[in-house]
């Protein structure tokens, strides 16, 4: 039973579908082999049918020729040698005998046997009426011998109702009138079954299958090579890595797809460069009025008012820097390389400890991860600093399985309401009920962290701990699988 999206849980695809190849090269090879097998099957069926027909005709013609030869030998041999001639001419599948009465009482009505009788009469130069021919019954066994009852012979009155089975016109029994009132009786039995095909056909089929499979694999690889390169380049480009233009090769459709990707990549690069230049100008333009306001604040006589102005300017400066950092994050062109994730976490924890934060790192085995180290370090620092600042104490541990690397950053704070676990990733969102606003910050830390981790092909999840506090889970792909 095939599974559909609405199928009940536990429904699995048929075993044959699980074994079917999923790659383009494998599917193309399988398709060509199936087409070859079908074509060869039809060809074999036609060849076998033609071979069987040719064999039947040749065997029947040979029996007629042997009958003609025996008649001529009996006509020229003395009576005392007739038994020896009959014995020498008889075989397992063509049986001769001499009797005073014909074994075939009357000829059948089958046109094929009538044609054989006329050909035999013309060859012997006798009247066709002297030849009686009827189909051989399939119920007759060779070991019944010629001494069996006449009921075994088709064509006579006795044979019509006493013997079960169907008639085979190609295999016949005949009686030929000889001189001296004797009859030559001949029974032609079916020949032994022969294989419909031999080793020649099997070897030809295997050779054809191997050649077609080899051609299919080579052709499919040539077709899919640029597609694989395109998929790998798109994956790297989506993770923020630098990607050069791909060579346009392969079929027309593939070349057009690669050309479209190269154009898209170039346009995105130009867009990012233009936005970077715009942000640099905005940053410069904003810093200038902030600096001017600081100078003007010096002339404010009220110390209390002056401090409020300074605090507002500091907050504005932090928001500008954080905003620029958040927008620039997806423009980074840092080289991706493999690093020891635990060493990176230890470095961040050491820096935070020097600033007075309480961070504990649970040691684990060396874990390699493919990343942009500076960017990932910033994401981990934001999360670990949040844990130490808002949760009074942070704990960091890493786990690795067959699918991903997970970094768990836990604190001992108040946690976050379930309804806000996703909303806190939005830029400039701060929760008064669960976080202390006096600690500062612009609400961009989590947004920047998630943006960086997603740029590495991973994700960040938040969840409240059963014992209290918040757990941030950073999921990263395994380095060896990238």
C-alpha positions in Angstrom: 0.0 0.0 0.0 1.4 3.4 -1.0 1.6 6.1 1.6 0.1 9.5 1.1 0.4 12.7 3.3 -2.9 11.8 4.9 -1.9 8.3 5.7 -1.9 7.1 9.3 1.4 7.2 11.2 3.5 4.2 10.7 2.6 3.9 7.0 5.8 3.3 5.1 6.7 3.3 1.4 6.9 -0.1 -0.3 10.3 -1.9 -0.1 10.8 -1.6 -3.8 10.4 2.2 -3.6 13.0 2.4 -0.8 15.5 0.6 -3.0 14.8 2.8 -6.0 17.7 5.3 -6.7 17.1 8.9 -5.8 19.9 10.5 -7.9 19.3 11.6 -11.5 22.1 9.3 -12.7 20.6 6.3 -10.9 17.1 7.0 -12.1 18.2 7.5 -15.7 20.3 4.3 -15.6 17.3 2.4 -14.1 14.9 3.8 -16.7 17.2 2.8 -19.6 17.7 -0.7 -18.2 13.9 -1.2 -17.7 13.4 0.0 -21.3 16.1 -2.4 -22.5 14.6 -5.3 -20.6 11.1 -4.5 -22.1 12.5 -4.2 -25.6 14.6 -7.3 -25.3 11.6 -9.2 -23.8 9.4 -8.3 -26.8 12.3 -9.3 -29.2 12.8 -12.6 -27.4 9.1 -13.4 -27.6 9.0 -12.8 -31.3 12.3 -14.6 -31.8 11.1 -17.6 -29.8 7.8 -17.8 -31.6 9.6 -17.7 -35.0 12.1 -20.3 -33.8 9.4 -22.6 -32.6 7.5 -22.3 -35.9 10.6 -22.9 -37.9 11.4 -26.0 -35.9 7.9 -27.4 -36.2 8.0 -27.0 -40.0 11.5 -28.4 -40.3 10.7 -31.4 -38.1 7.4 -32.1 -40.0 9.1 -31.8 -43.4 11.8 -34.1 -42.2 9.2 -36.7 -41.2 7.6 -36.5 -44.6 11.0 -36.9 -46.3 11.7 -39.9 -44.2 8.4 -41.4 -45.0 9.1 -40.9 -48.7 12.5 -42.6 -48.3 11.1 -45.6 -46.5 8.4 -46.1 -49.2 11.1 -46.1 -51.9 13.3 -48.5 -49.9 10.5 -50.9 -49.3 9.5 -50.8 -53.0 13.0 -51.8 -54.0 13.9 -54.3 -51.2 12.8 -58.0 -51.0 10.0 -58.8 -48.5 12.4 -60.5 -46.1 14.3 -57.2 -45.6 11.2 -55.1 -45.0 11.3 -55.6 -41.2 14.9 -54.6 -41.1 14.2 -51.4 -43.1 11.3 -50.5 -40.8 13.4 -51.1 -37.7 16.3 -49.0 -39.1 13.9 -46.1 -40.2 12.0 -45.9 -36.9 13.2 -43.6 -34.2 11.9 -42.3 -30.9 9.8 -39.6 -32.5 9.0 -41.1 -35.9 7.6 -44.7 -35.8 7.0 -46.9 -38.8 5.2 -50.2 -39.2 3.9 -52.5 -41.9 0.3 -53.9 -41.6 -2.3 -55.5 -43.9 -4.9 -53.0 -42.8 -4.4 -49.2 -42.6 -4.2 -47.8 -39.1 -5.9 -44.6 -40.3 -9.3 -45.6 -41.4 -10.0 -42.3 -43.2 -8.3 -39.0 -43.7 -9.0 -36.0 -41.5 -10.3 -32.7 -42.7 -7.4 -30.4 -41.7 -6.1 -28.4 -44.6 -2.5 -28.6 -43.4 -2.5 -32.4 -43.4 -4.2 -32.4 -46.8 -1.4 -30.3 -48.2 1.2 -32.7 -46.7 -0.7 -35.7 -48.2 -0.8 -34.1 -51.6 3.0 -33.2 -51.5 3.8 -36.7 -50.4 1.7 -38.2 -53.2 3.2 -36.0 -55.8 6.7 -36.9 -54.7 5.9 -40.6 -54.7 4.0 -40.3 -58.0 0.9 -42.1 -56.6 -2.8 -41.2 -56.3 -3.5 -39.0 -53.2 -6.4 -41.3 -52.4 -3.8 -44.0 -51.5 -2.6 -41.8 -48.6 -4.7 -41.5 -45.4 -3.6 -38.9 -42.9 -5.1 -37.8 -39.6 -3.9 -35.7 -36.6 -2.1 -37.4 -33.8 -3.9 -37.3 -30.4 -1.8 -35.8 -27.6 -3.2 -38.4 -25.3 -1.2 -41.1 -27.1 2.1 -42.1 -25.5 5.0 -43.3 -27.4 5.5 -46.3 -25.1 2.0 -47.5 -26.0 3.6 -48.9 -29.2 2.0 -49.8 -32.4 0.3 -52.8 -30.9 -2.1 -50.4 -29.1 -5.8 -50.2 -29.9 -7.0 -48.2 -32.9 -8.7 -45.9 -30.5 -5.3 -44.2 -30.0 -5.2 -43.0 -33.6 -7.2 -39.9 -34.5 -9.3 -39.8 -37.6 -11.2 -43.0 -37.3 -14.6 -43.9 -36.0 -13.1 -45.5 -32.9 -10.7 -42.6 -32.3 -13.3 -39.9 -32.1 -15.0 -40.8 -28.9 -12.6 -43.1 -26.9 -9.5 -41.0 -26.5 -9.4 -37.8 -24.5 -7.1 -34.9 -25.4 -6.8 -32.4 -28.3 -5.4 -32.9 -31.8 -2.1 -31.6 -33.0 -2.3 -31.3 -36.8 1.5 -30.8 -37.1 2.0 -34.2 -35.4 0.2 -36.8 -37.4 -0.3 -40.4 -38.2 -0.5 -41.6 -41.8 -1.1 -44.8 -43.7 0.4 -45.2 -47.2 -0.8 -48.0 -49.5 2.0 -50.1 -50.9 2.1 -52.7 -53.6 1.1 -56.2 -52.4 -1.9 -54.9 -50.4 0.3 -53.7 -47.5 0.1 -50.4 -45.7 3.0 -48.4 -44.3 1.9 -46.7 -41.1 3.9 -43.8 -39.7 3.3 -41.9 -36.4 5.1 -38.5 -36.0 5.3 -37.5 -32.4 6.1 -34.1 -31.0 9.9 -33.4 -30.8 11.6 -32.8 -27.4 11.2 -29.3 -26.0 14.2 -27.0 -26.7 15.1 -23.8 -24.8 13.6 -20.7 -26.3 17.0 -19.0 -26.1 20.6 -20.0 -25.4 23.7 -18.6 -23.9 24.2 -16.4 -27.0 21.1 -14.5 -26.2 21.9 -14.2 -22.5 25.4 -13.0 -23.2 24.1 -10.5 -25.7 21.5 -9.2 -23.3 24.1 -8.8 -20.5 26.5 -7.1 -22.8 23.8 -4.7 -24.0 22.8 -4.0 -20.4 26.3 -3.2 -19.3 27.0 -0.9 -22.3 23.7 1.0 -21.8 24.3 1.2 -18.1 27.8 2.6 -18.6 26.6 5.1 -21.2 23.7 6.1 -19.0 26.0 6.6 -15.9 28.5 8.7 -17.9 25.8 10.8 -19.6 23.9 11.3 -16.3 27.1 12.3 -14.5 27.9 14.8 -17.2 24.4 16.2 -16.9 24.3 16.4 -13.1 27.9 17.6 -12.5 27.0 21.3 -13.1 23.8 20.8 -11.2 25.7 19.5 -8.2 28.1 22.4 -8.4 25.2 24.8 -8.6 23.6 23.3 -5.5 26.8 23.4 -3.5 27.5 27.0 -4.6 23.9 28.1 -3.8 24.3 26.5 -0.3 27.6 28.3 0.3 26.2 31.6 -1.0 23.1 31.2 1.3 25.4 30.8 4.3 27.2 34.1 3.4 30.3 32.6 1.9 32.0 34.1 -1.2 31.2 32.3 -4.4 32.7 32.9 -7.8 30.9 32.6 -11.1 30.2 29.0 -12.1 31.2 27.7 -15.5 28.3 27.4 -17.9 28.4 23.8 -19.1 26.2 20.8 -19.7 22.8 20.8 -21.6 21.1 24.0 -22.6 18.7 23.9 -19.7 21.5 23.4 -17.2 23.6 26.2 -18.8 20.6 28.6 -18.6 20.1 27.7 -14.9 23.8 28.3 -14.1 23.7 31.6 -16.0 20.6 32.7 -14.1 22.4 31.9 -10.8 25.5 33.8 -11.8 23.4 36.8 -12.7 21.5 36.6 -9.4 24.7 36.3 -7.4 26.2 39.3 -9.2 23.1 41.4 -8.5 23.0 40.5 -4.9 26.7 41.3 -4.5 26.2 44.7 -6.1 23.2 45.3 -3.8 25.1 44.4 -0.7 28.1 46.6 -1.7 25.8 49.5 -2.3 24.0 49.0 1.0 27.3 48.8 2.8 28.4 52.1 1.3 25.1 53.6 2.3 25.4 52.3 5.9 28.9 53.7 6.1 27.6 57.1 5.1 24.7 56.9 7.5 27.0 55.9 10.3 29.3 58.9 9.6 26.4 61.3 9.3 24.9 60.2 12.6 28.1 60.3 14.5 28.7 63.9 13.5 25.5 65.4 15.1 25.9 63.2 18.2 29.4 64.6 18.7 28.0 68.1 18.1 25.3 67.5 20.7 27.9 66.4 23.2 29.8 69.6 22.7 26.6 71.7 23.2 25.8 69.7 26.3 28.9 71.1 27.9 27.3 74.5 28.0 24.3 73.3 29.9 24.5 74.8 33.4 22.2 72.2 35.1 24.3 69.2 36.0 21.2 67.0 36.2 20.1 68.0 32.8 23.5 67.6 31.4 23.7 64.0 32.7 20.3 63.2 31.2 21.5 64.5 27.8 24.7 62.5 28.0 22.7 59.3 28.9 20.4 59.9 26.0 23.3 60.4 23.6 25.0 57.3 24.9 21.9 55.3 24.4 21.6 56.7 20.9 25.2 55.8 20.2 24.7 52.2 21.3 21.5 51.9 19.2 23.3 53.2 16.2 26.2 50.8 16.6 24.0 47.8 17.3 21.7 48.6 14.4 24.7 48.9 12.0 26.1 45.6 13.4 22.8 43.9 12.9 22.3 45.1 9.3 26.0 44.4 8.4 25.9 40.8 9.7 24.6 39.3 6.5 27.2 41.2 4.5 30.2 39.6 6.1 32.7 37.9 3.8 34.7 36.2 6.5 36.3 32.9 5.3 34.6 29.8 6.6 36.9 27.3 8.3 36.8 24.5 10.8 37.4 25.4 14.4 37.1 23.7 17.8 33.8 24.9 19.1 34.7 24.2 22.8 37.8 26.3 22.5 35.8 29.1 21.0 33.3 28.9 23.9 36.1 28.8 26.5 37.6 31.9 25.0 34.2 33.8 25.2 33.7 32.6 28.8 37.1 33.8 29.8 36.4 37.3 28.4 33.1 37.5 30.2 34.7 36.2 33.5 37.2 39.1 33.3 34.2 41.5 33.1 32.8 40.0 36.3 30.2 37.7 34.8 29.6 34.2 36.3 29.9 31.7 33.5 30.6 28.0 33.9 31.6 25.8 30.9 31.1 22.1 31.3 34.0 20.4 29.6 33.4 17.9 26.7 35.3 16.3 23.9 36.7 18.3 21.0 34.0 19.3 18.6 34.8 20.6 15.1 32.4 23.0 13.4 32.6 24.7 10.0 31.9 28.4 10.7 33.0 32.0 10.4 34.8 32.2 13.8 34.5 35.9 14.4 30.7 36.0 13.6 30.0 32.8 15.6 32.0 34.1 18.5 29.8 37.2 18.6 26.6 35.2 18.5 27.8 33.0 21.4 28.9 36.0 23.4 25.5 37.7 23.0 23.7 34.6 24.3 26.2 33.9 27.1 26.3 37.5 28.2 22.5 37.5 28.4 22.5 34.4 30.5 25.1 35.9 32.9 23.5 39.3 33.0 19.8 38.6 33.2 20.0 35.1 34.8 22.7 35.9 37.4 24.7 32.8 36.4 25.2 31.0 33.1 26.1 27.4 32.3 27.3 26.2 28.9 27.6 22.7 27.6 27.8 21.1 24.1 26.4 17.8 22.7 27.0 16.1 19.4 25.0 13.4 17.7 24.8 12.1 14.1 22.7 15.0 12.9 23.9 18.2 14.5 26.0 19.9 17.2 24.0 21.6 20.0 25.2 24.2 22.5 23.0 24.6 25.6 23.3 28.0 27.4 21.3 28.0 30.6 20.7 30.6 33.3 19.1 30.7 36.7 16.8 33.7 36.1 13.1 34.2 35.9 12.7 32.8 32.4 10.4 34.3 29.7 6.7 33.9 29.2 5.9 31.1 26.7 4.1 33.6 24.5 7.2 35.7 24.2 9.8 33.0 23.5 9.7 33.8 19.7 8.9 37.5 19.9 12.2 38.3 21.8 14.1 37.6 18.6 12.5 40.6 16.9 14.8 43.6 16.7 14.5 46.2 19.6 12.2 43.9 21.6 12.8 44.0 25.4 10.6 42.4 28.0 10.0 44.5 31.1 8.4 41.7 33.1 11.3 39.3 32.7 14.4 41.4 32.0 15.8 44.3 34.0 15.8 47.4 31.8 18.4 49.1 34.0 21.1 46.8 32.6 20.9 48.6 29.2 20.9 47.1 25.8 18.9 47.9 22.7 17.1 44.6 22.2 19.2 43.5 19.2 21.4 40.9 20.9 19.1 37.9 20.3 18.3 39.1 16.8 22.0 39.3 15.9 22.7 35.9 17.4 19.9 34.2 15.5 20.9 35.9 12.3 24.5 34.7 12.6 23.6 31.1 13.5 21.1 30.9 10.7 23.8 32.2 8.4 25.7 29.0 9.4 22.8 26.7 8.5 21.6 26.3 12.1 19.2 27.9 14.4 18.6 29.2 18.0 15.7 28.0 20.2 14.6 29.4 23.5 12.8 27.4 26.2 12.1 27.7 30.0 13.8 25.2 32.2 11.7 23.0 34.5 13.8 24.1 37.5 13.6 27.8 36.6 15.6 29.9 34.3 16.0 30.1 30.5 17.7 27.7 28.1 19.0 28.9 24.8 19.9 26.0 22.3 22.2 26.7 19.4 22.0 24.1 16.7 24.9 23.9 14.2 25.5 21.4 11.3 28.3 18.9 11.7 31.5 20.1 10.0 32.0 16.8 8.1 28.6 17.0 6.4 29.1 20.4 4.9 
